[in-house]
Amino acid sequence: MTTRWEYLTVPLLIHATKQILDNYGEEGWELVQVVPGPNPENLVAYLKRPVGEA
C-alpha cells in the first residue's frame, strides 16, 4: 500500500522556531524544508505527515 501524504506550510518566527516546530511535531508533522519568508525575520516551513494521523 502506498503512503499518502498531507502537507502544511507554516510561517516561522526566528525567535520561536523550536517551539513552533515542536508543537507541530507533537501532532505528527515532519519538517521537510525551511525557506526564507517575505522578510528577514520570517521563515517558511514545509511539513508533511501520512494522511489519517491527525
KATA-V879698 format. One record per helix or strand. SS is the DSSP state (helix for helix, strand for strand). FROM is the first residue (numbers start at 1). LEN is the number of residues. If there is no record, write none. Layout:
# KATA-V879698
ss,from,len
SS,FROM,LEN
SS,FROM,LEN
This chain:
# KATA-V879698
ss,from,len
strand,5,9
helix,14,13
strand,30,7
strand,42,9
